[in-house]
Amino acid sequence: MANNTEQSSGGTIKIQYYRSMIGYSKKQKQIVKSLGITKLNQTVERPDDASMRGIVAKIPHILRIVE
């Protein structure tokens, strides 16, 4: 039917993992791993939607959005 659902999502955002997870809860560590981030200062591109921005907002002390 409608194949343009991915195109109307609004592009991508770059998320950077800039501070170590040592000393934080398991839930916060799982969030970082679920994004596919494995190394410090690594940047990944993910779809720009409310759920991704919500993930970054949950742990702003570990992740940030790079423009």
Secondary structure, DSSP 4 states (H G I P E B T S, - for coil): ---TTTGGG--EEEEEE-S--TTS-HHHHHHHHHTT--STT-EEEEE-SHHHHHHHHH-TTTEEEE-
